[in-house]
Amino acid sequence: MDTPTEHLSLLLIRDMPYGKYKGHKIADLPGHYLAWFAREGFPHGELGQLLALMVELDHNALRGLLDPLRRGR
């Protein structure tokens, strides 16, 4: 992951690999699930980085930043 735009784009294409929301795009995970990760700890690697980014977007009401990227797909 190199640029902020690439980070945001990955939220729209990476699936949650396990758990209750397995198969859902990280960008579509509900806020309460993201908050759980923020409290309990993020997994290592890219998945943890993407979940942490999504927590920030959700917590700061910035999910709308993903809309132009969604439309571009």
Secondary structure, DSSP 4 states (H G I P E B T S, - for coil): --SHHHHHHHHHHPBP-SSTTTTSBGGG--HHHHHHHHHH-PPSHHHHHHHHHHHHHHHTT-GGGGHHHHHT-
